[in-house]
Amino acid sequence: MGQQARLWLLSLCGAVPGAIAVYLTNDYWVGAWVFLAVVIVLGILLYAYEKRKKQ
């Protein structure tokens, strides 16, 4: 349950900056790139956390 909650939180943390970027720039692609960048960075951190937690 906790792992799934962290994945939902990860997606929310990516969606909010992406939505703000779309709002400010009126460009869907800017928001998509912001979303992907945030999810990639936070996803790597979450992966490292989950891997460390299993050890």
Phi, psi and omega in degrees: 000317181296320180296318179294323177297320178295324177293320176296319178295322176299315180293323178293319179294336175274326184288323183296308178296325177296318179294321178295320179297319177296318180298317184284326185256346186057032180229117182299319185294325176298315178297321179296318179292321177296315178303310181297318180297315181294316181293322179295312182296310181291329177295320176297317178295319179294320177299315179297320178297313181295321180295317180292324181294326180288336182280000000 
